[in-house]
Amino acid sequence: MVSFFRKGKRKWAVPAILLIAGLGGCVVHYEKPGMTQAEWARDKAYCEQVAEKEYARKGTRVCDEVDACLIAKGWKRSQ
């Protein structure tokens, strides 16, 4: 952990902590019939990357950005 805070790497600490904290509150389940776990993981990872950029640009909640991205990719919230 100490090496993480060496010069040059410190700039990523705050955004990483904020992203993790922001995603921690995202407790929504999605489904898309016929899709595999690997396809889910790929889409979720992509949407998390998009959400990080949109969150920084628009100042919206990370969860909202992930949700919008997954819905745009055809995933639906399950109940």
C-alpha positions in Angstrom: 0.0 0.0 0.0 2.9 2.3 0.8 4.2 2.1 -2.8 0.8 3.2 -4.1 1.3 6.6 -2.6 4.7 7.2 -4.1 5.1 10.3 -6.2 3.2 10.2 -9.5 0.7 7.5 -8.4 -1.1 9.7 -5.8 -3.1 11.5 -8.5 -5.2 8.3 -9.0 -6.0 7.7 -5.4 -8.9 10.1 -5.0 -10.6 9.3 -8.3 -10.2 5.6 -7.6 -11.7 5.9 -4.2 -14.6 8.0 -5.4 -15.3 5.6 -8.2 -15.3 2.6 -5.9 -17.5 4.4 -3.4 -19.8 5.5 -6.2 -20.2 2.0 -7.6 -20.6 0.5 -4.1 -24.1 2.0 -4.0 -25.2 0.5 -7.3 -27.2 -2.5 -6.2 -29.2 -3.2 -9.3 -29.5 -6.5 -11.2 -29.8 -6.6 -14.9 -30.8 -9.3 -17.3 -30.7 -9.9 -21.0 -32.0 -13.2 -22.3 -29.5 -15.3 -24.1 -26.4 -13.5 -22.8 -23.5 -15.2 -21.1 -21.8 -14.2 -17.9 -18.8 -13.3 -20.0 -20.9 -10.9 -22.1 -22.3 -9.4 -18.9 -18.8 -8.8 -17.5 -17.6 -7.3 -20.8 -20.6 -4.9 -21.0 -20.4 -4.0 -17.3 -16.7 -3.2 -17.5 -17.2 -1.1 -20.6 -20.1 0.8 -18.9 -18.1 1.4 -15.8 -15.3 3.0 -17.9 -17.9 5.2 -19.7 -19.5 6.1 -16.4 -16.2 7.3 -15.0 -15.7 9.7 -17.9 -19.3 10.9 -17.9 -19.3 11.4 -14.1 -16.3 13.6 -14.4 -17.6 15.5 -17.4 -21.2 16.0 -16.3 -21.1 15.7 -12.5 -23.8 13.0 -12.4 -23.9 9.9 -10.2 -21.7 7.0 -11.4 -24.6 4.6 -10.8 -26.9 6.6 -13.1 -24.3 6.6 -15.9 -23.7 2.8 -15.6 -27.4 2.2 -15.6 -27.9 4.4 -18.7 -25.1 2.6 -20.5 -26.3 -0.9 -19.7 -29.9 0.0 -20.8 -28.5 1.4 -24.0 -26.8 -1.9 -24.6 -30.1 -3.7 -24.2 -29.9 -4.8 -20.6 -33.0 -4.5 -18.5 -33.3 -4.1 -14.7 -34.5 -7.3 -13.1 -36.9 -7.4 -10.2 
